[in-house]
């Protein structure tokens, strides 16, 4: 059991923390990869900002729409955390969620824990490399129903990289709570190190039991093992 004191806000990662990695990699990513080209071609006029972002990251203003599609597909294959890609994936996934093609996976213990913490008066936030739109979709169309009322806010890569300490300082400032009164939950040690460097409390979600206590003392395989004093 992990007992934390003085916590007023919980910031949680998604992939590997609230939701299974397999859902993201075996359902969401392939769905977007298969439909990306067609979606961009049919919505090109609505995606000027995203395409401009691709050209900026690639440092090539001459890239055509087809070139951008190729770059975006390569980024998916490389699992790049590029903001334009994440924004586009969120738009494509919205079609899948709203059509009922799939529902967002959220672990039962995460659902129960989030609901209990919210009822206890804690403010809940999400920080994921997926776009804010995508975050709202996975929780809004989850297997447990609409969980979005549980959250007070969302953060994505527009705030900064998840392995950068400054990102967590920005989140604490945006939330308006001292860093020491925020706990960040993640399955990635490098992210926890960055959050800890900014003064946040941290818990490693080690659902596959891949880490030792020496790797991260505050670790658990379930939200049910986290208690707040």
Secondary structure, DSSP 8 states (H G I E B T S, - for coil): -EEE-S--EEEE--BTTTB-HHHIIIIIHHHHHHHHHHHHHHTGGG-HHHHHHHHHHHT-TT--HHHHHHHHHHHHHHT---HHHHHHHHHHHHHHHHHTS--B---HHHHHHHHHHHHTT-EEEEE-SS-HHHHHHHHHTBTTB--GGGEEEEE-TTT--TT-HHHHHHHHHHHTS-GGGEEEEES-HHHHHHHHHTT-EEEEE-TT--S-TTT-SSEES-GGGEEE-
